[in-house]
Amino acid sequence: MTSLAIWLCAAIVAILVGRAAWVLRAERDTPQPRGVEPGRGYTEIESQYFSGVGGGNQQITRVPRDPQEYARAFVPRRKDTANPAADRPTDRRDDDG
């Protein structure tokens, strides 16, 4: 590489590092709130997809604002509450031999 190319590469790297430091400092000085305050009700999230050929999808997802209700959404439900062992997977095989 020639000395001009080395200087240009060094200048580009210095500019990128300086810009990254500037952005990180600006983000650290002005923290942005994350999420929503816990409470009652739901937050609705709308997602859309259009393929451009006439197809697509639109969906609205309701996310509970109550942390306990939100956590319960991820806990698997039992199918048979009278017999809890019925939900456990078995390792038995129905082979005759």
Secondary structure, 3 states (H helix, E strand, C coil): CCHHHHHHHHHHHHHHHHHHHHHHHHHHHCCCCCCCCCCCCEEEEEEEEECCCCCEEEEEEEEECCHHHHHHCCCCCCCCCCCHHHHCCCCCCCCCC
